[in-house]
Amino acid sequence: MTGCVLGFDYGARCIGVASGNSVSRSARPLAPLKARAGQPDWSRVDALLAEWKPDALAVGLPLTLDGGEQAVTRGARAFADALGKRSGLPVHLVDERHTSQEAARRFAAQRAAGSARRRDAANIDSLAAAVILEGWLAAAQPH
């Protein structure tokens, strides 16, 4: 894999999105997708896929702290499955435990540096998607 990867932080009302680069192993947040009952506007997803032309997709898997599954875990798995069928691309499920805390820490640092405002908090799901994607990119490639 030598190109773009899209990452997703699944939620029933909002799905964070990030684009990443497998060479630099970096990711940046994109505009989050609104969802209704866990379903995104699939036309927006299709537009993202057409715009970014990713080689692969990564979806955060929200497990409990002890590694167990919960209702949102099943929703993320269903989203990942639908995403894979729709795109024809490999979809990698990524343990997202502790990514929300890291996204909150990064957002707080951006606020302190003056590069983010309180109203930007709506994009924290996409910041979490970037954290998920960076973790997967770091683990998926030999250093």
ROGU-571951 format. One line per field, with one value per residue (C-alpha): residue in one letter; residue number from 0; x, y, z. Coordinates in pm, whole numbers, plus 50000, padded with zeros to 5 digits. Layout:
! residues N
rest [A|...]
nr [NUM|...]
xx [X|...]
yy [Y|...]
zz [Z|...]
//
This chain:
! residues 143
rest [M|T|G|C|V|L|G|F|D|Y|G|A|R|C|I|G|V|A|S|G|N|S|V|S|R|S|A|R|P|L|A|P|L|K|A|R|A|G|Q|P|D|W|S|R|V|D|A|L|L|A|E|W|K|P|D|A|L|A|V|G|L|P|L|T|L|D|G|G|E|Q|A|V|T|R|G|A|R|A|F|A|D|A|L|G|K|R|S|G|L|P|V|H|L|V|D|E|R|H|T|S|Q|E|A|A|R|R|F|A|A|Q|R|A|A|G|S|A|R|R|R|D|A|A|N|I|D|S|L|A|A|A|V|I|L|E|G|W|L|A|A|A|Q|P|H]
nr [0|1|2|3|4|5|6|7|8|9|10|11|12|13|14|15|16|17|18|19|20|21|22|23|24|25|26|27|28|29|30|31|32|33|34|35|36|37|38|39|40|41|42|43|44|45|46|47|48|49|50|51|52|53|54|55|56|57|58|59|60|61|62|63|64|65|66|67|68|69|70|71|72|73|74|75|76|77|78|79|80|81|82|83|84|85|86|87|88|89|90|91|92|93|94|95|96|97|98|99|100|101|102|103|104|105|106|107|108|109|110|111|112|113|114|115|116|117|118|119|120|121|122|123|124|125|126|127|128|129|130|131|132|133|134|135|136|137|138|139|140|141|142]
xx [50000|50151|49876|49574|49374|49047|48967|48629|48521|48173|47888|47510|47469|47808|48088|48431|48640|49013|49247|49585|49900|50064|50409|50418|50193|50011|49641|49428|49064|48803|48446|48244|47942|47601|47430|47072|47029|47387|47346|47548|47438|47592|47609|47853|48056|48063|48178|48463|48571|48566|48757|49030|49057|49187|49372|49213|48975|49010|48713|48749|48613|48472|48545|48494|48805|48828|48801|48434|48175|47882|47592|47805|48065|47803|47705|48068|48106|47789|47912|48253|48086|47858|48153|48359|48077|48000|48361|48517|48818|48982|48840|49051|48888|49105|49079|48991|49017|49166|49145|48872|49099|49386|49155|49037|49399|49492|49188|49276|49632|49498|49272|49564|49775|49492|49453|49105|48795|48519|48289|48544|48456|48195|48488|48633|48494|48710|49008|48942|48929|49275|49408|49260|49409|49754|49760|49668|49919|50197|50110|50046|50380|50726|50931]
yy [50000|50331|50589|50730|50562|50695|50645|50651|50696|50543|50690|50660|51037|51144|50961|51119|51104|51145|51106|50949|50880|50541|50682|50959|50762|51085|51168|51480|51527|51592|51714|51460|51284|51317|50985|50887|50574|50479|50521|50790|50971|50710|50959|51164|50851|50777|51135|51095|50770|50932|51239|51066|50737|50547|50216|50099|50202|50187|50187|50231|49942|50073|49802|49820|49873|49497|49426|49330|49427|49662|49789|50054|49785|49596|49920|49988|49633|49672|50010|49860|49567|49797|50025|49734|49602|49947|50044|49710|49814|49636|49759|49724|49729|49916|49893|50249|50226|50550|50736|50967|51076|51138|51335|51545|51605|51716|51943|52102|52160|52320|52545|52645|52724|52932|52710|52584|52741|52600|52579|52344|52083|51951|51811|51611|51290|51351|51425|51085|50929|51080|50929|50589|50609|50717|50425|50180|50328|50303|49941|49828|49931|49819|50104]
zz [50000|49899|49915|50083|50356|50498|50865|51036|51398|51399|51602|51580|51516|51386|51205|51222|50906|50848|50553|50603|50410|50440|50354|50617|50856|50929|50923|50927|51020|50752|50795|50997|50849|51005|51069|51139|51351|51267|50892|50715|50402|50173|49887|50100|50167|49793|49728|49981|49818|49472|49592|49794|49599|49903|49889|50214|50491|50870|51106|51480|51684|52015|52269|52643|52855|52915|52540|52538|52282|52332|52118|51947|51864|51665|51490|51396|51261|51052|50921|50833|50655|50453|50376|50245|50028|49893|49820|49727|49939|50231|50562|50874|51217|51468|51846|51941|52318|52457|52123|52251|52536|52292|52060|52357|52462|52109|52089|52425|52300|51981|52190|52414|52107|51959|51652|51750|51900|52116|51813|51651|51916|51671|51473|51763|51610|51304|51526|51690|51340|51272|51598|51505|51156|51275|51517|51243|50998|51257|51339|50980|50834|50936|51082]
//
